[in-house]
Amino acid sequence: MEQIASISLQILGSIFFLVFIAFGIASVFEHERRAVIVAFLLAVLGCSLFWGLSVLPDPLPRIAFWLTQTALIVVVVLFYLSFGELEVVNEIPNRRFDERETIFSRMRLKRGTTRFESYYTIHPDHAIEDEKTRSKPGLLSLESKFANPFQFASTEGSFFLTESLFSAVDGPVFDKKATFNPQKMTQYIKGLAIFYGAKDVGITTLQPYHVYSHVGRGSGNYGDPLAVEHAFAIAFTVEMENQMVASSPFPPTTMETGKQYVEAARVAVQLAGAIRAMGFPARAHIDGNYRVIAPLVARDAGLGEIGRMTLLMTPREGPRVRLGVVTTDLDLIPDVREPDQSMIDFCTICEKCAAVCPSNSIPFGPRHEIDGAIRWKINPDTCFRYWNVVGTDCARCVSVCPFSHPDTFSHNLIRMGIKRSGFFRRLALWMDHLFYGKKPRPRRGPDWANIA
């Protein structure tokens, strides 16, 4: 028995060593310096501990072996215990949201215009906060804290292209309607979106609360009421490159944001155009020219959950995505959304995004009822004001989210455990703090992008 215990401890030590060495090597490619150091230290310390215990005089190896076995059994039992489970609550708002009230629309108002005076007469509560924001240098301003004319030029180029596509979001519908099987057409449309460049695609029935009540920006007349014109919404994601996002709040993250808004716009415009060519109305919804609230559409299409930072949290990339939507009357089969309470539970215990937020705009604590829906709500005024101070779109919350780690085997094992077990969610959060820090520092973007 003594020999069996010693050999078992040596095998455990070797497994421990190989697992953490492999994770450390993977972290090298992810440019996660702290994770590399911690993984290699754990590999050496764990292996040394188990091998050291294996050569101690009897009965110490046997005691260590049985303690290890007991610990493993306890972990397995805890993994299957049901706690951290949340009941499904109402997530549907009881009103439609006016796009004119968004911070992005308000910042487009010009002093001295009738529109400016009219808005702040109706919403005097926004006037003081908006003036504070207007007093800052501005997003992509060369007077901002993190200004870099070369990196900002990249983002300006992307924004220019996205805005150039505003006139292409809708167009004439071909006279002849195609005939098809709705199930096969649904598969085709999803495949077509991925063919064009989408990461994940989902379909939902378009609901009134998905659609803004009034036009606030983009094409169309400011203040015009919006009807729910189409029957279905196709939502999709495009992935943001991890190393670029990890540099937040510095300019490479804004370069990536701009680029992926272009990709989302390109996919949406192509997809809507293809549907119109089949004889059915379709409109693309792209950055700066939405008529729908994209995260709500994407959530109801089964692509993820709305997390603490009020962004869509996808199962594989977390919030490290941009969204596009196409609304249409093409007869499609909606996806059946299954609320992922494991993700909401993880967001509830995590609070990492709130802890690192430079403007303290992300709330701590549980969700609350807002407009009839149980959700978190950030402070958009202080968030956007910080953007106007540093000149970038920050994205610190996105970069530190444990779900934002790359879509790799090791991280997907963690994601799988998070989905299955309330105990594992808490263990995973502790491990994330250990390997990446409670408040991870911004990482350097790729060398080519770091131009002085």
Order of alpha helices (4+ residues) and beta strands (2+ residues): alpha-alpha-alpha-alpha-alpha-alpha-alpha-alpha-beta-beta-alpha-alpha-beta-alpha-beta-beta-beta-alpha-alpha-beta-beta-alpha-alpha-alpha-alpha
